[in-house]
C-alpha cells in the first residue's frame, strides 16, 4: 500500500513537471510572437493590450461557467489583488518594449534574476530570514545580470534597464502571489489581471494602433492572450501536483526554448558574455533553491 502511495505521488510530481515545461513553452511562444510582431512595426502597447484582453475574455468565460453572481468575482483583498495585477501588467509592458531592442536570450536571462530579487525582498516584505548562503547567491545573481547587460561597455543598450525593471516587477508580483495564495482563488486573480490589463492598456492601444495586414499577424496577435492565460493556468495547476521545490529547476527550460526560437526565427545566438552571465544567474537561482530545500528538510516539511 505504501509503495502504491509513493507511486501515485511520483506520478503526480511528473505530471506537475510536464505542466511546468508546457507553461514555459507557452510563455516562450508568447515572447517569440511578440518579438516577431514588434519587429514588424506593431507597438508594444497594442500587443500588451491583446495579451490582456484575450486573457480577460477567457478568464471571464472560465469563471462564469458556474454563474454570473457577484459573489464569484468578489474578494476581500481587492487592493492587493489589483496591485498584483498592476505589477504583472507593468512587467509585461516593460518586457514587450525591451523585446523591440534586445534579443530574446538577453531578456530571458535578465528576467531570471526575478527569483533572486524575490529572495532579497523576502526579508523586508515577508519577514523571512535570509542567511549568508542566500545572500551570497543574491550577490552572485546581480553580478550575473551585470555581466549580461555590461552597463559600461559598448554593447550596452538602455533597453536592458527595462528588462531589469521587468524582473523587479515580476518579483513583486511573485511576492504578492505568495502572500495571497490560499486566500484568493487562482481563477479570481487571473480574472483581475486580465481586467486591469485590458482597462489600463485600451487607450494606449488605440493611440498606437496599427491594423494587421496578413492573416498570420491577426492569428499571432489574437493568440497572445490565449498563450498567456493557458501558460498561467498550467503554472498554477502544476503547483497543485508537485511542490515548488520540485518544480523550480524546470523554470529554466524557458531560456532553452527562447534560445532555440531566437536562432530558428531570427537567426540570433547569445554571445559569450550573455551565456556566462546567464550561467551565473542560473547557478545563483539554483543555490537559493538548494538552500530552501535544505531548510525545509531540516524542519521536516
LOGUZA-280897 format. One record per atom (N, C-alpha, C): x, y, z. Coordinates in pm, whole numbers, padded with zeros to 5 digits, always signed. Example, Ala and Ser with C-alpha at 12.3 -4.5 7.8 and 13.67 -1.06 7.14 Angstrom:
<pts>
+01319-00569+00780+01230-00450+00780+01320-00330+00780+01285-00225+00708+01367-00106+00714+01290+00003+00787
</pts>
This chain:
<pts>
+00083-00121+00000+00000+00000+00000+00086+00125+00000+00193+00123+00083+00284+00237+00088+00353+00258-00046+00386+00144-00112+00450+00153-00243+00358+00216-00346+00229+00181-00339+00131+00238-00431+00116+00387-00407+00113+00428-00279+00102+00570-00245+00223+00648-00297+00342+00591-00283+00463+00657-00332+00459+00671-00484+00405+00568-00551+00395+00572-00697+00299+00681-00741+00188+00695-00668+00090+00799-00700+00154+00938-00686+00230+00956-00576+00298+01085-00556+00398+01111-00667+00468+01008-00709+00565+01022-00818+00497+01059-00948+00384+00992-00977+00308+01021-01099+00256+01165-01097+00207+01210-00981+00158+01347-00970+00272+01447-00989+00387+01418-00932+00501+01507-00947+00544+01516-01093+00545+01402-01162+00582+01401-01303+00483+01481-01386+00353+01471-01354+00252+01549-01424+00274+01698-01400+00308+01734-01276+00338+01874-01245+00457+01925-01325+00559+01842-01339+00678+01882-01416+00641+01903-01563+00561+01812-01620+00517+01826-01759+00438+01955-01777+00350+01985-01682+00273+02110-01689+00365+02232-01683+00468+02224-01598+00563+02334-01585+00638+02356-01717+00683+02249-01777+00754+02258-01905+00662+02314-02014+00535+02271-02013+00438+02320-02112+00409+02468-02090+00399+02510-01963+00371+02650-01933+00482+02740-01987+00606+02702-01963+00715+02787-02009+00736+02778-02159+00692+02670-02221+00690+02665-02368+00591+02768-02423+00474+02779-02359+00375+02878-02400+00426+03019-02378+00493+03044-02266+00549+03176-02241+00657+03210-02344+00736+03110-02383+00839+03132-02485+00774+03160-02621+00666+03090-02651+00592+03114-02776+00535+03255-02776+00485+03298-02660+00432+03434-02646+00540+03538-02673+00656+03524-02610+00763+03623-02629+00817+03622-02772+00827+03504-02831+00876+03495-02969+00778+03563-03064+00648+03541-03042+00546+03605-03126+00551+03756-03112+00566+03804-02988+00574+03949-02965+00697+04007-03033+00811+03939-03020+00934+03985-03085+00913+03996-03236+00849+03898-03294+00824+03897-03438+00732+04013-03477+00632+04040-03395+00535+04146-03426+00593+04285-03404+00674+04304-03300+00731+04438-03279+00835+04469-03387+00907+04368-03431+01000+04388-03543+00922+04426-03669+00798+04375-03680+00712+04407-03793+00641+04541-03782+00669+04616-03676+00616+04752-03667+00500+04772-03572+00459+04667-03499+00349+04682-03404+00404+04732-03270+00328+04823-03209+00374+04884-03083+00352+04788-02967+00440+04797-02869+00430+04711-02751+00298+04730-02677+00246+04854-02675+00120+04880-02606+00003+04804-02670+00001+04803-02803-00105+04732-02875-00097+04582-02847+00023+04529-02850+00041+04386-02827+00009+04348-02683+00049+04433-02588+00017+04406-02449-00134+04410-02426-00203+04500-02496-00349+04506-02484-00411+04374-02532-00368+04325-02647-00421+04199-02697-00386+04084-02602-00268+04091-02542-00230+03989-02444-00331+03983-02330-00376+04100-02282-00463+04102-02165-00611+04097-02198-00653+04150-02312-00795+04140-02345-00831+03994-02373-00743+03920-02438-00766+03777-02458-00768+03702-02326-00675+03737-02241-00667+03677-02107-00796+03703-02030-00846+03828-02038-00967+03866-01965-01089+03790-02016-01105+03783-02147-01222+03715-02206-01223+03567-02167-01109+03501-02174-01102+03359-02139-01127+03339-01990-01067+03424-01907-01086+03413-01762-01232+03437-01724-01294+03536-01788-01434+03565-01759-01523+03448-01797-01499+03391-01915-01579+03277-01959-01557+03157-01867-01434+03140-01820-01399+03027-01735-01466+03038-01598-01458+03157-01540-01512+03175-01405-01664+03185-01407-01720+03231-01519-01865+03248-01530-01936+03117-01561-01861+03011-01580-01922+02881-01609-02017+02834-01501-01993+02879-01377-02079+02840-01266-02182+02945-01230-02196+03046-01318-02294+03151-01291-02228+03287-01282-02306+03392-01304-02253+03528-01308-02286+03609-01185-02306+03545-01072-02334+03619-00949-02209+03694-00903-02230+03812-00839-02117+03895-00796-02025+03822-00699-02080+03730-00623-02000+03659-00523-01886+03580-00586-01901+03545-00712-01795+03469-00780-01678+03558-00821-01699+03690-00817-01593+03783-00857-01540+03865-00740-01614+03863-00628-01577+03947-00514-01454+03891-00442-01379+03981-00379-01264+03941-00300-01246+04040-00185-01208+03990-00071-01185+04076+00045-01049+04143+00043-00965+04111-00058-00830+04168-00067-00816+04244-00199-00919+04323-00233-00922+04386-00364-00800+04474-00391-00752+04546-00288-00636+04633-00307-00512+04555-00348-00482+04447-00276-00364+04367-00306-00379+04293-00438-00501+04247-00468-00525+04178-00594-00503+04273-00712-00551+04396-00699-00532+04496-00805-00385+04534-00818-00317+04549-00704-00174+04583-00708-00095+04471-00774-00128+04347-00741-00063+04232-00804-00083+04237-00955-00205+04267-00998-00233+04275-01141-00153+04386-01207-00140+04500-01140-00064+04612-01196+00084+04576-01212+00139+04504-01115+00278+04460-01128+00295+04367-01249+00200+04276-01268+00209+04184-01381+00197+04258-01513+00101+04351-01521+00082+04429-01644+00205+04515-01672+00257+04580-01569+00377+04661-01588+00495+04579-01634+00509+04460-01577+00617+04369-01617+00603+04332-01765+00481+04303-01807+00456+04265-01946+00491+04378-02042+00447+04499-02010+00473+04613-02098+00624+04638-02109+00694+04637-01997+00838+04659-01999+00909+04552-02083+00865+04427-02068+00925+04318-02144+00900+04335-02293+00776+04372-02330+00742+04387-02472+00820+04502-02535+00838+04612-02461+00916+04724-02514+01062+04681-02531+01117+04612-02432+01256+04568-02439+01280+04473-02556+01179+04390-02587+01194+04294-02697+01211+04362-02832+01174+04489-02839+01192+04562-02965+01339+04592-02991+01421+04587-02886+01561+04627-02899+01662+04518-02863+01619+04419-02784+01712+04319-02733+01677+04180-02784+01776+04092-02796+01747+03953-02833+01668+03882-02724+01595+03780-02763+01517+03702-02668+01604+03642-02558+01724+03601-02595+01813+03536-02497+01854+03633-02387+01872+03760-02421+01913+03860-02322+01797+03891-02227+01678+03916-02283+01564+03949-02197+01529+03834-02104+01538+03710-02154+01504+03596-02069+01607+03576-01959+01735+03596-01992+01841+03578-01892+01826+03680-01780+01795+03806-01815+01776+03908-01713+01651+03880-01632+01545+03834-01698+01420+03806-01630+01437+03702-01520+01531+03610-01538+01550+03506-01438+01626+03553-01315+01653+03683-01310+01701+03738-01182+01583+03764-01089+01459+03751-01138+01341+03777-01054+01338+03692-00927+01363+03558-00935+01364+03480-00811+01471+03526-00711+01581+03579-00764+01688+03629-00678+01642+03757-00608+01569+03842-00683+01514+03965-00625+01408+03930-00520+01329+03826-00549+01229+03780-00451+01297+03743-00320+01407+03670-00331+01482+03629-00211+01534+03752-00136+01585+03851-00209+01639+03972-00145+01529+04051-00075+01408+04052-00133+01297+04130-00078+01215+04054+00024+01237+03923+00034+01153+03842+00123+01173+03878+00270+01291+03930+00304+01315+03968+00444+01238+04095+00480+01251+04207+00404+01178+04328+00444+01027+04320+00418+00984+04245+00315+00843+04244+00279+00765+04128+00339+00830+04013+00360+00760+03896+00412+00809+03855+00550+00913+03921+00598+00965+03888+00730+01039+03757+00736+01085+03706+00621+01158+03579+00617+01306+03604+00643+01369+03508+00709+01512+03519+00737+01591+03476+00614+01690+03556+00578+01777+03525+00465+01918+03507+00521+01969+03384+00512+02100+03352+00568+02214+03388+00476+02338+03365+00520+02456+03405+00441+02467+03335+00307+02426+03206+00299+02432+03136+00172+02344+03202+00067+02223+03239+00111+02131+03301+00015+02173+03444-00019+02234+03516+00076+02286+03648+00043+02400+03637-00059+02481+03533-00044+02588+03508-00143+02527+03483-00280+02420+03403-00285+02353+03374-00412+02293+03501-00472+02236+03586-00388+02179+03712-00436+02288+03799-00499+02401+03811-00431+02513+03889-00483+02561+03832-00616+02575+03700-00622+02617+03636-00747+02518+03664-00860+02389+03658-00828+02287+03683-00929+02297+03821-00989+02321+03920-00905+02333+04056-00957+02462+04074-01037+02567+04003-00999+02689+04005-01080+02659+03946-01217+02581+03836-01221+02543+03775-01348+02466+03872-01436+02374+03949-01378+02297+04047-01455+02391+04154-01512+02487+04200-01431+02583+04299-01480+02666+04245-01596+02702+04118-01590+02777+04057-01700+02692+04055-01827+02563+04028-01812+02474+04022-01929+02456+04159-01993+02426+04261-01910+02392+04392-01968+02516+04478-01994+02630+04449-01927+02755+04523-01948+02731+04674-01952+02691+04734-01838+02647+04874-01838+02752+04976-01877+02880+04939-01872+02985+05036-01903+03060+05001-02032+03003+04910-02111+03067+04871-02235+02992+04920-02357+03052+04904-02474+02990+04949-02598+02865+04868-02632+02858+04745-02582+02745+04660-02613+02619+04695-02533+02633+04787-02436+02518+04820-02350+02408+04890-02429+02284+04845-02407+02167+04911-02465+02077+04952-02350+02028+05076-02348+01943+05122-02238+01820+05035-02215+01774+04965-02318+01657+04878-02303+01682+04767-02202+01811+04737-02177+01841+04635-02076+01789+04677-01939+01785+04808-01914+01732+04856-01786+01583+04829-01776+01514+04828-01891+01372+04792-01891+01354+04646-01850+01445+04561-01896+01438+04420-01857+01467+04402-01709+01558+04483-01655+01584+04477-01511+01459+04521-01434+01396+04631-01479+01272+04676-01415+01163+04571-01429+01160+04502-01542+01066+04391-01562+01088+04284-01456+01212+04249-01429+01243+04147-01329+01200+04191-01189+01219+04321-01159+01179+04372-01028+01027+04363-01012+00954+04405-01117+00807+04398-01110+00759+04253-01101+00825+04164-01173+00788+04024-01166+00814+03968-01026+00920+04014-00963+00950+03970-00826+00841+04019-00729+00799+04144-00743+00694+04199-00656+00562+04126-00682+00536+04096-00808+00417+04017-00843+00422+03879-00777+00538+03816-00779+00553+03683-00718+00535+03689-00567+00586+03795-00504+00572+03810-00359+00424+03826-00322+00352+03908-00398+00209+03926-00370+00131+03797-00398+00171+03724-00501+00106+03596-00530+00125+03500-00414+00247+03497-00359+00275+03410-00245+00191+03452-00124+00177+03583-00105+00101+03631+00010-00049+03602-00004-00101+03609-00127-00245+03591-00150-00283+03445-00170-00184+03360-00196-00212+03219-00220-00281+03157-00099-00390+03086-00125-00466+03025-00018-00577+03114+00035-00568+03246+00006-00673+03340+00047-00765+03374-00070-00706+03387-00189-00782+03424-00308-00769+03313-00411-00880+03274-00471-00878+03169-00573-00793+03213-00692-00720+03117-00749-00635+03147-00864-00716+03202-00981-00839+03150-01001-00925+03198-01108-00959+03345-01090-00983+03386-00965-01015+03525-00937-00895+03615-00969-00776+03573-00930-00657+03653-00958-00631+03661-01108-00657+03552-01180-00645+03553-01325-00739+03655-01386-00864+03656-01339-00965+03747-01392-00925+03892-01371-00882+03925-01251-00846+04064-01222-00722+04107-01300-00629+04017-01320-00511+04050-01400-00552+04087-01542-00642+04007-01600-00690+04036-01735-00768+04165-01742-00854+04190-01641-00937+04311-01640-00853+04436-01626-00758+04436-01532-00672+04553-01510-00589+04581-01635-00532+04478-01695-00453+04498-01816-00536+04552-01931-00656+04501-01947-00744+04546-02055-00780+04693-02040-00824+04732-01920-00867+04870-01897-00750+04967-01907-00636+04931-01847-00521+05021-01844-00459+05040-01982-00462+04935-02064-00391+04940-02191-00479+04981-02309-00612+04982-02292-00701+05015-02403-00670+05151-02465-00662+05260-02388-00633+05389-02452-00496+05393-02520-00398+05326-02462-00264+05322-02523-00266+05242-02652-00346+05135-02656-00358+05055-02778-00425+05136-02889-00525+05216-02854-00594+05298-02954-00499+05401-03014-00419+05464-02927-00326+05567-02974-00220+05510-03067-00173+05390-03038-00061+05331-03114-00107+05228-03215-00237+05221-03243-00295+05114-03324-00235+05105-03464-00207+04982-03505-00169+04951-03643-00249+04828-03683-00323+04837-03791-00408+04727-03835-00323+04616-03898-00333+04493-03849-00260+04382-03912-00299+04367-04060-00201+04334-04142-00225+04326-04286-00233+04184-04337-00192+04088-04257-00193+03948-04301-00268+03862-04199-00311+03747-04245-00380+03654-04157-00289+03606-04044-00160+03588-04074-00066+03543-03972-00054+03646-03861-00049+03775-03897-00040+03879-03795-00163+03879-03705-00282+03863-03766-00405+03856-03686-00403+03736-03593-00363+03621-03645-00362+03499-03565-00267+03512-03447-00146+03561-03472-00048+03576-03364-00096+03675-03260-00154+03786-03305-00197+03889-03212-00311+03840-03123-00407+03772-03184-00520+03721-03106-00476+03608-03013-00378+03530-03058-00332+03415-02978-00253+03456-02855-00204+03582-02849-00122+03625-02735-00194+03603-02603-00321+03642-02598-00398+03627-02475-00418+03482-02436-00441+03397-02536-00462+03255-02509-00336+03192-02452-00221+03221-02515-00096+03163-02467-00063+03212-02326-00088+03340-02300-00061+03393-02167-00152+03331-02063-00282+03323-02094-00377+03267-01998-00347+03119-01972-00329+03041-02077-00305+02898-02061-00174+02872-01990-00072+02952-02019+00055+02936-01950+00041+02955-01800-00030+03060-01759-00051+03085-01616-00141+02977-01555-00238+02927-01630-00325+02822-01579-00246+02694-01553-00160+02656-01648-00078+02536-01629+00022+02555-01516+00077+02676-01505+00172+02705-01398+00107+02687-01261-00015+02740-01248-00088+02728-01122-00121+02582-01091-00170+02511-01190-00209+02371-01170-00088+02283-01141+00026+02315-01200+00148+02237-01175+00183+02236-01028+00162+02350-00960+00194+02358-00817+00094+02280-00732-00017+02240-00792-00111+02155-00721-00071+02008-00727+00020+01974-00817+00065+01835-00832+00203+01810-00774+00282+01916-00763+00419+01899-00712+00458+02025-00637+00542+02013-00532+00584+02130-00456+00677+02219-00538+00683+02347-00499+00768+02443-00570+00913+02399-00572+00958+02332-00465+01097+02286-00458+01128+02182-00566+01026+02108-00610+01045+02011-00718+01041+02080-00854+00954+02178-00869+00929+02240-00999+01030+02347-01038+01089+02413-00941+01170+02531-00968+01279+02511-01074+01359+02404-01070+01465+02390-01171+01412+02386-01314+01288+02345-01333+01233+02331-01468+01190+02465-01527+01189+02572-01444+01158+02704-01499+01265+02749-01599+01387+02696-01583+01495+02737-01673+01480+02679-01813+01381+02594-01834+01350+02548-01969+01313+02666-02058+01261+02773-01996+01224+02894-02070+01341+02949-02150+01460+02950-02089+01579+03001-02157+01619+02911-02273+01601+02780-02255+01633+02686-02362+01538+02706-02480+01409+02716-02448+01309+02738-02554+01340+02866-02633+01372+02974-02560+01394+03101-02629+01525+03103-02706+01625+03030-02660+01750+03021-02737+01723+02952-02870+01642+02846-02867+01608+02775-02990+01526+02863-03083+01420+02928-03029+01334+03010-03116+01408+03134-03165+01497+03190-03083+01573+03307-03125+01659+03275-03247+01718+03156-03246+01801+03115-03361+01714+03075-03480+01607+02998-03453+01523+02947-03562+01447+03058-03633+01398+03157-03559+01314+03261-03619+01394+03384-03658+01492+03424-03577+01563+03549-03601+01711+03531-03635+01760+03407-03627+01899+03382-03660+01997+03434-03557+01950+03453-03433+02035+03508-03326+02077+03400-03228+02204+03402-03194+02255+03316-03087+02318+03406-02980+02310+03368-02853+02368+03453-02748+02519+03460-02760+02575+03578-02730+02721+03588-02731+02778+03528-02603+02911+03522-02595+02975+03451-02483+02943+03517-02349+02932+03651-02345+02907+03719-02219+02764+03695-02171+02670+03687-02265+02533+03655-02227+02526+03514-02169+02597+03421-02231+02600+03283-02182+02661+03276-02043+02774+03346-02024+02841+03345-01893+02751+03408-01787+02693+03524-01820+02605+03591-01725+02483+03509-01691+02423+03446-01795+02306+03362-01772+02341+03243-01684+02458+03186-01705+02503+03072-01624+02518+03113-01478+02569+03234-01453+02584+03282-01315+02447+03302-01252+02354+03362-01328+02218+03385-01277+02150+03252-01244+02162+03154-01336+02100+03023-01313+02162+02955-01191+02295+02961-01181+02361+02897-01067+02317+02960-00936+02307+03092-00933+02265+03160-00810+02121+03125-00775+02035+03115-00878+01896+03074-00853+01887+02933-00799+01968+02844-00854+01969+02706-00805+02029+02696-00664+02122+02785-00633+02179+02786-00497+02072+02827-00395+01991+02926-00431+01880+02967-00343+01782+02851-00327+01751+02786-00438+01660+02670-00435+01716+02560-00345+01844+02531-00357+01907+02425-00276+01902+02459-00128+01930+02587-00093+01926+02626+00047+01785+02617+00103+01684+02653+00024+01546+02643+00070+01506+02498+00092+01554+02408+00006+01526+02265+00025+01593+02214+00152+01715+02259+00178+01785+02218+00299+01711+02265+00424+01661+02389+00420+01587+02444+00535+01457+02367+00556+01387+02335+00446+01262+02258+00457+01289+02120+00516+01397+02056+00469+01431+01922+00519+01468+01927+00669+01536+02035+00709+01577+02049+00848+01457+02064+00941+01351+02128+00889+01231+02149+00969+01126+02041+00945+01165+01939+00868+01076+01825+00846+00952+01855+00767+00963+01949+00666+00846+01984+00588+00854+01918+00452
</pts>
